[in-house]
Amino acid sequence: MALTWSDVDELAQALEKLYPQTDLSVLEYEELRQMAESVDGFKDQSVPDDDDLEAVINAWINIQFPEEPEKINSEDID
């Protein structure tokens, strides 16, 4: 399956595997764009806008720092 800019979760996972030591959140957008375009299977020829790149960064952040499930006190359970 070919990846596009709308495949933010898959793209973020691929970038994490290719660049495990890189903090994507501090990259210039042009550098992030070039890294994403180097991912095997990436086939999108369109130029991403800032929202596309921000979505990839946010997906990557969710991989790095998954939210912990909300804890419920036992006395609050019916």
Backbone as CSV, one residue per row, in Angstrom:
resi,resn,N_x,N_y,N_z,CA_x,CA_y,CA_z,C_x,C_y,C_z
1,MET,0.828,-1.177,0.000,0.000,0.000,0.000,0.880,1.250,0.000
2,ALA,0.559,2.175,-0.853,1.317,3.414,-0.942,0.909,4.378,0.165
3,LEU,1.892,4.982,0.801,1.624,5.965,1.849,1.452,7.344,1.247
4,THR,0.552,8.119,1.845,0.346,9.517,1.456,0.386,10.379,2.711
5,TRP,0.279,11.685,2.529,0.304,12.589,3.675,-0.880,12.370,4.603
6,SER,-1.955,11.783,4.110,-3.113,11.543,4.974,-2.936,10.305,5.860
7,ASP,-1.923,9.492,5.598,-1.638,8.299,6.405,-0.708,8.655,7.569
8,VAL,-1.149,9.594,8.401,-0.246,10.167,9.408,0.249,9.139,10.420
9,ASP,-0.619,8.242,10.872,-0.184,7.260,11.875,0.851,6.304,11.297
10,GLU,0.587,5.798,10.112,1.522,4.871,9.467,2.841,5.566,9.139
11,LEU,2.745,6.809,8.696,3.944,7.578,8.365,4.765,7.849,9.616
12,ALA,4.110,8.206,10.713,4.825,8.448,11.971,5.508,7.171,12.462
13,GLN,4.839,6.039,12.344,5.436,4.765,12.757,6.649,4.433,11.893
14,ALA,6.541,4.661,10.598,7.664,4.386,9.696,8.851,5.298,10.019
15,LEU,8.573,6.566,10.288,9.648,7.496,10.638,10.303,7.109,11.956
16,GLU,9.509,6.636,12.895,10.061,6.192,14.184,11.004,5.018,13.983
17,LYS,10.646,4.106,13.095,11.511,2.948,12.829,12.777,3.348,12.087
18,LEU,12.647,4.270,11.129,13.813,4.698,10.347,14.758,5.610,11.134
19,TYR,14.188,6.443,11.981,14.967,7.452,12.703,14.650,7.395,14.201
20,PRO,14.984,6.294,14.866,14.586,6.137,16.271,15.230,7.138,17.231
21,GLN,16.345,7.707,16.882,17.034,8.653,17.757,16.696,10.102,17.448
22,THR,15.787,10.337,16.490,15.481,11.693,16.055,14.188,12.186,16.691
23,ASP,14.248,13.386,17.243,13.058,14.036,17.793,12.398,14.820,16.667
24,LEU,11.340,14.262,16.109,10.681,14.897,14.968,10.076,16.248,15.316
25,SER,9.759,16.460,16.575,9.095,17.703,16.969,9.997,18.932,16.888
26,VAL,11.293,18.741,16.761,12.208,19.887,16.700,12.759,20.124,15.293
27,LEU,12.323,19.329,14.343,12.825,19.469,12.976,12.155,20.625,12.249
28,GLU,12.885,21.205,11.312,12.270,22.152,10.388,11.330,21.356,9.492
29,TYR,10.246,21.978,9.054,9.274,21.264,8.235,9.893,20.717,6.943
30,GLU,10.804,21.429,6.368,11.441,20.958,5.128,12.225,19.671,5.383
31,GLU,12.919,19.600,6.498,13.673,18.395,6.846,12.733,17.218,7.102
32,LEU,11.638,17.471,7.810,10.646,16.427,8.062,10.025,15.950,6.753
33,ARG,9.733,16.879,5.862,9.157,16.514,4.566,10.098,15.593,3.801
34,GLN,11.370,15.913,3.777,12.348,15.088,3.072,12.473,13.708,3.712
35,MET,12.452,13.651,5.023,12.533,12.360,5.707,11.306,11.509,5.381
36,ALA,10.124,12.115,5.400,8.888,11.380,5.105,8.899,10.862,3.673
37,GLU,9.366,11.668,2.759,9.405,11.261,1.355,10.407,10.143,1.112
38,SER,11.327,9.919,2.047,12.301,8.843,1.902,11.779,7.506,2.435
39,VAL,10.617,7.522,3.088,10.039,6.295,3.641,9.663,5.358,2.499
40,ASP,10.055,4.097,2.635,9.720,3.091,1.631,8.202,2.989,1.503
41,GLY,7.694,3.126,0.300,6.257,3.045,0.059,5.556,4.383,0.029
42,PHE,6.276,5.459,0.309,5.656,6.786,0.255,5.545,7.206,-1.199
43,LYS,4.334,7.502,-1.646,4.110,7.780,-3.070,3.398,9.096,-3.338
44,ASP,3.173,9.917,-2.341,2.425,11.161,-2.516,3.311,12.211,-3.183
45,GLN,2.877,12.714,-4.328,3.640,13.725,-5.058,3.235,15.153,-4.686
46,SER,2.165,15.288,-3.889,1.703,16.620,-3.520,2.644,17.252,-2.497
47,VAL,2.616,18.571,-2.441,3.420,19.295,-1.468,2.585,19.422,-0.201
48,PRO,3.090,18.915,0.920,2.291,18.978,2.151,2.208,20.399,2.675
49,ASP,1.080,20.722,3.287,1.001,22.015,3.953,1.404,21.839,5.424
50,ASP,1.436,22.921,6.144,1.863,22.868,7.548,0.980,21.943,8.378
51,ASP,-0.315,21.896,8.059,-1.225,21.025,8.811,-0.877,19.555,8.618
52,ASP,-0.491,19.169,7.398,-0.087,17.785,7.140,1.129,17.413,7.973
53,LEU,2.121,18.273,7.978,3.351,17.999,8.718,3.107,18.020,10.222
54,GLU,2.272,18.925,10.667,1.930,18.983,12.090,1.202,17.706,12.516
55,ALA,0.355,17.172,11.660,-0.365,15.931,11.967,0.607,14.763,12.123
56,VAL,1.635,14.710,11.275,2.642,13.652,11.384,3.397,13.792,12.702
57,ILE,3.745,15.009,13.054,4.456,15.243,14.322,3.577,14.834,15.501
58,ASN,2.317,15.204,15.480,1.417,14.839,16.577,1.245,13.331,16.683
59,ALA,1.157,12.644,15.551,1.059,11.177,15.571,2.340,10.586,16.156
60,TRP,3.478,11.147,15.795,4.760,10.675,16.329,4.819,10.904,17.843
61,ILE,4.358,12.066,18.305,4.346,12.358,19.739,3.486,11.336,20.475
62,ASN,2.356,10.956,19.884,1.493,9.953,20.513,2.169,8.583,20.586
63,ILE,3.066,8.296,19.659,3.837,7.053,19.716,4.863,7.142,20.850
64,GLN,5.516,8.272,20.952,6.553,8.465,21.961,5.995,8.554,23.375
65,PHE,4.861,9.207,23.508,4.291,9.483,24.823,2.808,9.097,24.837
66,PRO,2.529,7.805,24.817,1.118,7.397,24.816,0.440,7.846,26.107
67,GLU,-0.804,8.254,25.959,-1.557,8.687,27.136,-1.880,7.489,28.007
68,GLU,-1.743,7.700,29.293,-2.111,6.642,30.230,-3.626,6.668,30.375
69,PRO,-4.233,5.497,30.502,-5.685,5.488,30.691,-6.050,6.185,31.995
70,GLU,-7.203,6.834,31.972,-7.661,7.529,33.165,-7.972,6.510,34.257
71,LYS,-7.498,6.794,35.444,-7.723,5.886,36.568,-9.005,6.288,37.288
72,ILE,-9.776,5.280,37.631,-11.034,5.501,38.324,-10.910,4.910,39.721
73,ASN,-11.299,5.702,40.716,-11.288,5.213,42.092,-12.294,4.084,42.240
74,SER,-11.943,3.091,43.022,-12.830,1.940,43.192,-14.171,2.330,43.793
75,GLU,-14.207,3.381,44.619,-15.483,3.792,45.199,-16.391,4.484,44.187
76,ASP,-15.837,4.866,43.023,-16.644,5.492,41.980,-17.256,4.503,41.020
77,ILE,-16.944,3.212,41.174,-17.478,2.183,40.288,-18.812,1.726,40.845
78,ASP,-19.832,1.683,39.975,-21.171,1.232,40.417,-21.228,-0.241,40.593
